[in-house]
Amino acid sequence: MTSVFEEKSISKAIMRVGLPAMLGQLTTLIYNIADTFFVSLTREPAAIAAVTLCAPILLIIMSIACIFGMGGSSVIARLLGEEKKKESGTTMNFCVYGMAIAGVITLVLGLAFLQPLAKISGADADNIAYTCDYLKWIFAGAPFIMMANGFVHLFRSVGLIKEGTIGLVLGNVINMILDYVFIAIFEWGTAGAALATSLGFVCATIYYIACMIREERRGNQLVPLSPKRFAPDAAMIRSVVGIGIPGALITVLMSVSNIVLNNYIGIYGSDAVASYDCFLIRTL
């Protein structure tokens, strides 16, 4: 496959790669805005506060995907520059399965420690039920949340930029539609908001996997999905993780600071936490 930087001028290539990257950052904000907006229709400050308290947990789950997504895309880009397409495909395969395994581990641990995590995030007696309802469905969708976010980076690195952007938009649109259905019609509250978010990521993941299957059938050796190509070695793992962890830490540390802030704001009750979330949305 010809690199986008070989097909176009540098300025056009940067725009073609940079705009989807910017869209990826905005997507995390859009998910939170959509959930907060529709949950606000319930007119329950405790429910709105729960969405605010859970947002950093969702970002941390996404940041784990960045270890494989950002780290893998950097390694793949370097290997493609060295014309090592087979090694690039093996790295892509490792990152996909790595995200899936990490997602399952997060799912199990998240559901096992649901109550403690809700309390750490700043939940109190007034909103802990709403917070647990939200976190339960977020952790249930953790494998898909990670894969959908990681695929964006990986697809970009192998030249599937359009497909990566379509997956982002698809997940976001489905999330907003299901938010309306689950909250405004079914009145499922925070559980409906979290379920809508997870299902949005599920649909995006299915789309990305379908794209990989299509490309593999076309003979594109850069996007192998077969388990037979899962052959990581120590050097590959060190390269991916060594690059991915620093990028993920930026989001993790920002989320931790938000958790600390939410705990302090929570002293003044759910109304204060809910109003803080609305303030953030107005300043975006």
Secondary structure by P-SEA (a helix, b strand, c coil): cccccccccaaaaaaaaaaaaaaaaaaaaaaaaaaaaaaaccccaaaaaaaaaaaaaaaaaaaaaaacaaaaaaaaaaaaaacaaaaaaaaaaaaaaaaaaaaaaaaaaaaaaaaaaaaaaccccccaaaaaaaaaaaaaaaaaaaaaaaaaaaaaaacaaaaaaaaaaaaaaaaaaaaaaacccccccaaaaaaaaaaaaaaaaaaaaaaaaaaaaacccccccccccccccaaaaaaaaaaaaaaaaaaaaaaaaaaaaaaaaacccaaaaaaaaaaaaaac
